[in-house]
Amino acid sequence: MRLEYTQNLKLEQRLSQSPQMIQAMQILQLTAPELLDRIAAELEDNPFLETSETPDKVDGPDLKNSDQEKGSDSEYEPDPVDVESLGNLLEGAPVSKGPSNRENSDYDMVQNVAAPDVHTEDSVLMELRIRDEDPEIIRDAELIFQFLDPRGFLLDGLEEVAEVSHKPLGDLRKAMKLIREVAHPAIGARNLAECFLLQLDALELVEHLGEDHYIARKILVDYFDDLLANRIPQIAKAEDLSLEDVRHAIEILALFDPRPLGEYEADYNQLIHPDVLVTEDNQGGFKVRLLRNGMPEVHLSRSAQEALDQAKGDKRLHAFLMKKIEKARWFLDAVNQRRQTLTRISEELVARQRDFLAYGPERMAPLKMQEIADVVGVHISTVSRAIRGKHAQTPQGILALKSFFSGGQSTSKGGARSRIAIQERIKEIVGAEDKGHPLSDEEIVGILRERDGTNVARRTVTKYRQALEIPSSTMRRSYG
């Protein structure tokens, strides 16, 4: 074996991301609430960042050094700098011992928080306790809730609960009866058919349905699969009924709830805070501006330079302060860059989708992220980060910025039509069809080709129809 040293020259391209670049990318993809939290964290961490205390101002100047924003005749006077206190930052955060209104503010904040919604199980058990029911029955009711699925069904029945818990089946049935009295008559159903049957029985107690009730029960017991497949004529023929009789019975079933626990489900929808406001001007165009509701004006403290001058005698403290000031400037630059990038992208999106904003989804043009990236002069990943989780308030409602992008399909008339526009057209075609003879997907393809000049495959129409949650032609057919 021979050992030796050699030198090789290698040429390669490599992207080296600085901390500033990483921070800029992170801030760019923050939504307005996330950015607000990030600003609060930076204000707490960095003593050289200040806020102008104007949270209610909607629009304001870009985040810059306050020396550039305010003249020398400004009424603002910076607090005197205590270099010794700043030096303590090197050892650890100082502990405040002075009086504070923190406790009162925390109390006020808690007082203004809405009480959480009571869970289904808690509300039912509370009602049973108010009715002074047997504690053992209440415990059985609590046990039953543990076996319910999210819809409120008990797929294997009370027998499974009794087998697993070694509880008497009779006691569990008493508890189930009380639950249905308090909450919903169909809680604990084994399947959808039984769910409807339980509600039909409850309805019969308060209203006499006559023949319609008998037919509805017959359908649920003997023809439920035919009902789900919309085979109405087969049901009528098998029972020697008219289509009108079957339709009246189905109208009763349509009143029932397929999810007994649906009204108790928690609403996890979050409030959307638009980042962009799009308004129509007097010339028929659209204006774009960023919304800054609740966003504080952050700038570099005017006492930063004074602190540096006083700390020149202490190299360690001076280096520490320089690092804090540079970090503050990087943060302000990143926030300002986010604002500029988001504004330029939003303006270009509005310019490209002007017809959509003016006339609706059918006029949405095909648009790819690469097109916007080329015009704005950024990488496509920057566009993706900029629109992440952000919404715009437009004349068409509050829309996600990503919804402005859509694939397209060329037309025989020399133009192009976006996927959203084709979906809207399919919805319009289905809405105008004869419900007694609904259009098949192949027939919809023919209408799109002959009337609109849009050539799409049948499987594409099927995919779009399913995305719109439009049933097949068999399920859409109406009898009588």
C-alpha positions as CSV (number, residue, x, y, z in Angstrom):
1,M,0.0,0.0,0.0
2,R,1.3,3.4,-0.9
3,L,0.5,6.6,1.0
4,E,0.7,10.0,-0.7
5,Y,-0.7,13.5,-0.8
6,T,-2.5,14.9,-3.9
7,Q,-4.3,18.1,-4.8
8,N,-7.4,18.2,-7.0
9,L,-9.2,21.3,-8.3
10,K,-13.0,21.1,-8.4
11,L,-15.4,23.7,-9.7
12,E,-19.0,23.6,-8.4
13,Q,-21.9,25.9,-7.9
14,R,-23.4,26.0,-4.4
15,L,-26.1,28.2,-2.9
16,S,-25.0,29.5,0.5
17,Q,-27.8,31.0,2.6
18,S,-26.9,33.6,5.1
19,P,-28.8,34.1,8.3
20,Q,-30.4,37.2,6.8
21,M,-31.7,35.2,3.8
22,I,-33.1,32.5,6.1
23,Q,-34.9,35.0,8.3
24,A,-36.3,36.9,5.2
25,M,-37.8,33.6,3.9
26,Q,-39.3,32.7,7.2
27,I,-40.9,36.1,7.6
28,L,-42.1,36.2,4.0
29,Q,-44.3,33.2,4.6
30,L,-45.9,34.4,7.8
31,T,-49.5,35.3,7.8
32,A,-50.7,38.6,9.5
33,P,-51.4,37.0,12.9
34,E,-48.2,35.0,12.8
35,L,-46.2,38.2,11.9
36,L,-47.9,40.0,14.8
37,D,-46.7,37.3,17.2
38,R,-43.2,37.4,15.7
39,I,-43.0,41.2,16.1
40,A,-44.1,40.9,19.8
41,A,-41.4,38.3,20.4
42,E,-38.7,40.5,18.7
43,L,-39.8,43.5,20.7
44,E,-39.5,41.6,23.9
45,D,-36.1,40.1,23.0
46,N,-34.4,43.1,21.5
47,P,-34.2,46.4,23.4
48,F,-33.3,48.4,20.3
49,L,-36.7,47.7,18.6
50,E,-39.5,50.1,19.4
51,T,-43.1,50.6,18.4
52,S,-44.8,53.8,17.6
53,E,-47.9,52.6,19.5
54,T,-50.2,53.1,16.6
55,P,-51.9,49.7,16.4
56,D,-55.2,51.1,15.1
57,K,-53.7,52.7,12.0
58,V,-54.5,50.7,8.9
59,D,-51.8,52.0,6.6
60,G,-48.5,53.5,7.5
61,P,-45.0,54.1,6.3
62,D,-42.6,51.2,5.7
63,L,-40.6,50.0,8.7
64,K,-37.4,52.0,8.5
65,N,-34.9,53.7,10.8
66,S,-36.8,56.3,12.8
67,D,-34.1,58.9,12.0
68,Q,-35.2,58.7,8.3
69,E,-38.9,58.8,9.2
70,K,-38.9,61.8,11.6
71,G,-37.1,65.1,11.4
72,S,-35.0,66.7,14.1
73,D,-38.0,68.8,15.1
74,S,-40.0,65.8,16.1
75,E,-41.7,65.9,19.5
76,Y,-40.4,62.4,20.2
77,E,-37.7,62.2,22.9
78,P,-35.9,59.0,23.5
79,D,-35.5,57.7,27.0
80,P,-32.0,58.2,28.5
81,V,-29.7,55.3,28.1
82,D,-28.4,53.4,31.1
83,V,-25.3,51.6,29.8
84,E,-24.9,49.8,33.1
85,S,-28.4,48.3,32.8
86,L,-27.6,47.2,29.2
87,G,-24.4,45.6,30.5
88,N,-26.5,43.4,32.7
89,L,-28.0,41.8,29.6
90,L,-24.7,39.9,29.3
91,E,-25.3,38.2,32.6
92,G,-29.0,37.6,32.3
93,A,-32.3,39.2,32.1
94,P,-32.9,41.7,35.0
95,V,-35.8,41.0,37.3
96,S,-38.3,43.8,37.7
97,K,-39.2,44.5,41.3
98,G,-41.3,47.6,40.8
99,P,-45.1,47.8,40.9
100,S,-47.0,46.5,37.9
101,N,-50.5,46.4,36.6
102,R,-49.8,42.9,35.1
103,E,-52.2,41.2,37.5
104,N,-55.1,43.6,36.6
105,S,-54.4,43.3,32.9
106,D,-54.3,39.5,33.1
107,Y,-57.6,39.6,35.0
108,D,-59.2,41.8,32.4
109,M,-58.0,39.6,29.6
110,V,-59.4,36.5,31.2
111,Q,-62.7,38.3,31.7
112,N,-62.9,39.1,28.0
113,V,-62.3,35.5,26.8
114,A,-65.5,33.7,25.8
115,A,-66.4,30.6,27.8
116,P,-65.8,27.4,25.9
117,D,-68.7,25.5,24.4
118,V,-70.0,22.7,26.6
119,H,-69.2,19.3,25.1
120,T,-72.1,17.0,24.2
121,E,-71.3,14.5,26.8
122,D,-70.9,17.1,29.5
123,S,-74.2,18.8,28.6
124,V,-76.2,15.6,28.6
125,L,-74.7,14.3,31.8
126,M,-75.4,17.7,33.4
127,E,-79.0,17.5,32.3
128,L,-79.4,14.0,33.7
129,R,-78.0,15.3,37.1
130,I,-80.4,18.2,37.1
131,R,-83.2,15.7,36.5
132,D,-81.9,13.9,39.6
133,E,-81.5,10.6,37.8
134,D,-79.9,7.6,39.5
135,P,-76.1,8.1,39.7
136,E,-75.5,4.6,38.3
137,I,-77.6,5.4,35.2
138,I,-75.5,8.5,34.8
139,R,-72.3,6.5,34.9
140,D,-73.8,4.1,32.3
141,A,-74.6,7.1,30.1
142,E,-71.0,8.3,30.4
143,L,-69.8,4.8,29.4
144,I,-72.0,4.8,26.3
145,F,-70.6,8.1,25.1
146,Q,-67.1,6.5,25.1
147,F,-68.3,4.0,22.4
148,L,-70.1,6.5,20.1
149,D,-68.4,7.4,16.8
150,P,-68.1,11.0,15.7
151,R,-71.5,10.8,14.0
152,G,-73.2,9.6,17.2
153,F,-73.6,6.0,15.9
154,L,-73.0,2.8,18.0
155,L,-72.0,0.5,15.1
156,D,-72.0,-2.7,17.2
157,G,-74.9,-1.8,19.4
158,L,-75.3,-1.8,23.2
159,E,-74.4,-5.5,23.2
160,E,-70.7,-4.6,22.6
161,V,-70.8,-2.1,25.4
162,A,-72.3,-4.7,27.8
163,E,-69.8,-7.3,26.8
164,V,-66.8,-5.1,27.2
165,S,-67.9,-3.3,30.4
166,H,-69.7,-6.3,32.0
167,K,-72.7,-4.0,32.5
168,P,-76.3,-5.4,32.4
169,L,-77.8,-4.8,29.0
170,G,-81.1,-3.7,30.6
171,D,-79.3,-0.9,32.5
172,L,-77.5,0.3,29.4
173,R,-80.8,0.4,27.5
174,K,-82.3,2.6,30.3
175,A,-79.4,4.9,30.1
176,M,-79.6,5.1,26.2
177,K,-83.3,5.9,26.5
178,L,-82.5,8.9,28.8
179,I,-79.7,10.1,26.4
180,R,-82.1,10.1,23.5
181,E,-84.7,12.0,25.5
182,V,-82.2,14.7,26.5
183,A,-80.0,14.9,23.3
184,H,-81.2,13.3,20.1
185,P,-83.7,10.5,19.3
186,A,-81.2,8.7,17.0
187,I,-78.1,8.7,19.2
188,G,-76.7,5.1,19.4
189,A,-78.1,4.0,16.0
190,R,-76.3,1.1,14.4
191,N,-76.5,2.5,10.9
192,L,-78.1,5.2,8.8
193,A,-81.3,3.2,8.2
194,E,-81.8,2.7,11.9
195,C,-80.9,6.4,12.5
196,F,-83.8,7.4,10.2
197,L,-86.1,4.8,11.8
198,L,-85.5,6.2,15.3
199,Q,-86.3,9.7,14.1
200,L,-89.4,8.5,12.3
201,D,-90.6,6.9,15.5
202,A,-90.0,10.1,17.4
203,L,-91.9,12.1,14.8
204,E,-94.8,9.7,14.9
205,L,-95.3,10.5,18.6
206,V,-96.0,14.2,17.9
207,E,-97.5,14.0,14.5
208,H,-99.8,11.5,12.7
209,L,-98.3,10.8,9.3
210,G,-100.7,8.2,8.1
211,E,-100.0,6.3,4.9
212,D,-96.8,8.3,4.2
213,H,-95.4,7.1,7.5
214,Y,-96.1,3.5,6.5
215,I,-94.4,3.9,3.1
216,A,-91.4,5.7,4.7
217,R,-90.9,2.9,7.2
218,K,-91.3,0.3,4.4
219,I,-88.6,2.0,2.4
220,L,-86.2,2.1,5.4
221,V,-86.7,-1.5,6.3
222,D,-86.9,-3.2,2.9
223,Y,-85.6,-0.8,0.2
224,F,-82.9,1.4,1.8
225,D,-80.2,0.3,-0.7
226,D,-82.6,1.1,-3.6
227,L,-83.2,4.5,-2.0
228,L,-79.5,5.3,-1.8
229,A,-79.1,4.3,-5.5
230,N,-82.1,6.5,-6.4
231,R,-84.0,3.5,-7.8
232,I,-87.4,5.1,-7.1
233,P,-89.4,3.4,-10.0
234,Q,-88.3,-0.1,-8.7
235,I,-89.5,0.7,-5.2
236,A,-92.9,1.9,-6.5
237,K,-93.3,-1.1,-8.8
238,A,-92.4,-3.6,-6.0
239,E,-94.9,-2.1,-3.6
240,D,-97.5,-1.3,-6.3
241,L,-97.3,2.4,-5.4
242,S,-97.3,5.5,-7.5
243,L,-94.2,7.6,-7.9
244,E,-96.0,10.4,-6.1
245,D,-96.6,8.3,-3.0
246,V,-92.9,7.3,-2.9
247,R,-91.8,10.8,-3.4
248,H,-94.0,12.1,-0.5
249,A,-92.5,9.4,1.8
250,I,-88.9,10.4,0.7
251,E,-89.7,14.1,1.5
252,I,-90.3,13.0,5.1
253,L,-87.0,11.1,5.3
254,A,-85.2,14.2,3.9
255,L,-86.1,16.1,7.0
256,F,-84.1,13.7,9.2
257,D,-80.6,14.3,10.5
258,P,-78.0,11.7,9.3
259,R,-75.5,12.8,12.0
260,P,-77.2,12.8,15.5
261,L,-74.2,14.5,17.0
262,G,-73.8,17.0,14.1
263,E,-75.4,19.9,16.0
264,Y,-73.0,19.3,18.9
265,E,-69.8,19.2,16.9
266,A,-67.3,21.8,17.7
267,D,-66.8,24.5,15.1
268,Y,-63.1,24.6,14.3
269,N,-63.4,27.3,11.6
270,Q,-60.9,30.1,12.3
271,L,-61.4,33.7,11.7
272,I,-59.7,34.8,8.5
273,H,-57.6,37.9,8.6
274,P,-57.1,39.2,5.0
275,D,-53.6,40.5,4.3
276,V,-54.6,42.2,1.0
277,L,-57.5,44.6,0.2
278,V,-58.6,44.8,-3.4
279,T,-61.0,47.6,-4.2
280,E,-62.5,48.9,-7.4
281,D,-61.6,52.5,-8.5
282,N,-63.7,55.0,-10.4
283,Q,-62.0,54.1,-13.7
284,G,-63.1,50.5,-13.6
285,G,-59.7,49.2,-12.4
286,F,-58.6,47.8,-9.1
287,K,-56.4,49.1,-6.3
288,V,-54.3,46.9,-4.1
289,R,-53.0,47.7,-0.6
290,L,-51.9,45.7,2.3
291,L,-54.0,45.6,5.4
292,R,-52.3,46.5,8.7
293,N,-55.1,46.4,11.2
294,G,-53.6,45.9,14.6
295,M,-50.0,45.8,13.2
296,P,-47.7,48.1,15.2
297,E,-45.2,50.4,13.5
298,V,-41.8,49.0,14.5
299,H,-38.5,50.8,14.0
300,L,-35.0,51.0,15.3
301,S,-34.6,52.8,18.6
302,R,-33.1,56.2,18.4
303,S,-31.1,55.5,21.5
304,A,-29.2,52.7,19.8
305,Q,-26.3,54.9,18.5
306,E,-26.1,56.7,21.8
307,A,-25.8,53.3,23.6
308,L,-23.0,52.3,21.3
309,D,-21.1,55.5,21.9
310,Q,-21.3,55.1,25.6
311,A,-20.2,51.5,25.4
312,K,-17.0,52.1,23.4
313,G,-14.9,51.6,26.5
314,D,-16.2,48.1,27.0
315,K,-15.3,45.9,24.0
316,R,-17.4,43.0,25.2
317,L,-20.5,45.2,25.8
318,H,-19.9,47.1,22.5
319,A,-19.8,43.8,20.5
320,F,-23.0,42.6,22.3
321,L,-24.8,45.8,21.5
322,M,-23.7,45.7,17.8
323,K,-25.0,42.2,17.5
324,K,-28.4,43.3,18.9
325,I,-28.6,46.3,16.6
326,E,-27.6,44.3,13.5
327,K,-30.3,41.7,14.4
328,A,-32.9,44.5,14.8
329,R,-31.9,45.9,11.3
330,W,-32.1,42.4,9.7
331,F,-35.6,42.0,11.2
332,L,-36.8,45.4,10.0
333,D,-35.3,44.7,6.5
334,A,-37.0,41.3,6.4
335,V,-40.4,42.8,7.3
336,N,-40.1,45.6,4.8
337,Q,-39.0,43.1,2.1
338,R,-42.1,40.9,2.9
339,R,-44.3,43.9,2.5
340,Q,-42.8,44.9,-0.9
341,T,-42.8,41.4,-2.2
342,L,-46.4,40.6,-1.2
343,T,-47.5,44.0,-2.7
344,R,-45.9,43.4,-6.0
345,I,-47.2,39.8,-6.3
346,S,-50.7,40.9,-5.3
347,E,-50.7,43.8,-7.8
348,E,-49.7,41.4,-10.6
349,L,-52.3,38.8,-9.6
350,V,-55.0,41.5,-9.7
351,A,-53.8,42.7,-13.1
352,R,-53.9,39.2,-14.5
353,Q,-57.3,38.3,-13.0
354,R,-59.1,41.6,-13.6
355,D,-62.0,40.0,-15.5
356,F,-62.4,37.4,-12.7
357,L,-62.6,40.1,-10.1
358,A,-65.1,42.1,-12.2
359,Y,-67.4,39.4,-13.6
360,G,-66.9,36.2,-11.5
361,P,-65.3,32.8,-11.5
362,E,-66.3,32.0,-15.1
363,R,-63.9,34.7,-16.3
364,M,-60.9,33.4,-14.4
365,A,-57.9,33.1,-16.7
366,P,-55.4,30.3,-16.5
367,L,-52.3,31.4,-14.5
368,K,-49.2,29.7,-13.3
369,M,-46.9,30.7,-10.5
370,Q,-43.9,30.8,-12.9
371,E,-45.6,33.6,-14.9
372,I,-45.9,35.8,-11.8
373,A,-42.4,34.9,-10.7
374,D,-41.0,36.0,-14.1
375,V,-42.8,39.4,-14.0
376,V,-41.9,40.2,-10.4
377,G,-38.4,39.0,-10.8
378,V,-38.2,36.4,-8.1
379,H,-37.9,32.6,-7.9
380,I,-41.1,30.6,-8.1
381,S,-40.5,29.4,-4.5
382,T,-40.6,33.0,-3.3
383,V,-44.1,33.3,-4.9
384,S,-45.1,30.1,-3.2
385,R,-43.9,31.4,0.2
386,A,-45.4,34.8,-0.2
387,I,-49.0,33.5,-0.9
388,R,-48.8,30.8,1.8
389,G,-51.9,31.0,4.0
390,K,-52.7,34.6,2.9
391,H,-56.1,35.9,1.8
392,A,-57.3,38.9,-0.1
393,Q,-60.6,40.8,0.5
394,T,-62.0,41.3,-3.0
395,P,-65.3,42.2,-4.7
396,Q,-65.7,38.4,-5.2
397,G,-65.4,37.8,-1.4
398,I,-62.4,36.8,0.8
399,L,-60.2,34.5,-1.3
400,A,-57.0,32.7,-0.7
401,L,-54.2,34.2,-2.9
402,K,-53.4,30.7,-4.2
403,S,-57.0,30.5,-5.7
404,F,-55.9,33.2,-8.2
405,F,-53.7,30.5,-9.9
406,S,-55.4,27.9,-12.0
407,G,-54.6,25.4,-14.7
408,G,-56.1,25.9,-18.1
409,Q,-57.5,24.2,-21.2
410,S,-57.2,25.6,-24.7
411,T,-60.3,26.2,-26.7
412,S,-61.1,25.9,-30.4
413,K,-61.7,29.6,-30.6
414,G,-58.0,30.3,-30.0
415,G,-58.2,31.2,-26.3
416,A,-57.8,29.3,-23.0
417,R,-60.2,28.6,-20.2
418,S,-59.1,28.0,-16.6
419,R,-60.1,25.0,-14.6
420,I,-62.2,27.1,-12.2
421,A,-64.1,28.6,-15.2
422,I,-64.8,25.1,-16.6
423,Q,-66.0,23.9,-13.2
424,E,-68.4,26.9,-13.0
425,R,-69.6,26.2,-16.5
426,I,-70.3,22.5,-15.5
427,K,-72.2,23.7,-12.5
428,E,-74.3,26.0,-14.7
429,I,-75.0,23.3,-17.2
430,V,-76.1,20.8,-14.5
431,G,-78.3,23.5,-12.9
432,A,-80.2,24.1,-16.1
433,E,-80.7,20.5,-17.1
434,D,-84.0,18.6,-17.1
435,K,-84.1,16.9,-13.7
436,G,-86.2,14.1,-15.2
437,H,-83.5,13.4,-17.8
438,P,-80.2,14.6,-16.3
439,L,-77.2,14.9,-18.5
440,S,-74.5,12.3,-18.5
441,D,-70.8,13.3,-18.3
442,E,-70.5,12.5,-22.0
443,E,-73.3,14.8,-22.8
444,I,-71.7,17.6,-20.8
445,V,-68.5,17.0,-22.7
446,G,-70.5,17.6,-25.9
447,I,-72.0,20.8,-24.7
448,L,-68.6,22.2,-23.6
449,R,-67.2,21.3,-27.0
450,E,-70.0,22.5,-29.2
451,R,-71.2,25.6,-27.4
452,D,-68.0,26.8,-25.6
453,G,-65.3,25.4,-27.8
454,T,-63.7,23.7,-24.8
455,N,-62.2,20.3,-25.5
456,V,-62.1,18.2,-22.3
457,A,-62.1,14.5,-21.8
458,R,-65.0,12.7,-20.1
459,R,-62.8,11.7,-17.1
460,T,-61.9,15.3,-16.7
461,V,-65.6,16.3,-16.5
462,T,-66.2,13.4,-14.0
463,K,-63.3,14.7,-11.9
464,Y,-64.5,18.3,-11.9
465,R,-68.1,17.1,-11.2
466,Q,-67.0,15.1,-8.2
467,A,-64.9,18.0,-6.9
468,L,-68.0,20.1,-7.0
469,E,-69.8,17.4,-5.1
470,I,-72.4,17.0,-7.9
471,P,-73.9,13.5,-8.0
472,S,-73.9,11.3,-11.1
473,S,-76.8,11.5,-13.6
474,T,-78.4,8.5,-12.0
475,M,-78.5,10.1,-8.6
476,R,-79.6,13.4,-10.0
477,R,-82.6,12.0,-11.7
478,S,-85.9,13.2,-10.3
479,Y,-89.1,11.1,-10.5
480,G,-92.5,12.6,-10.5
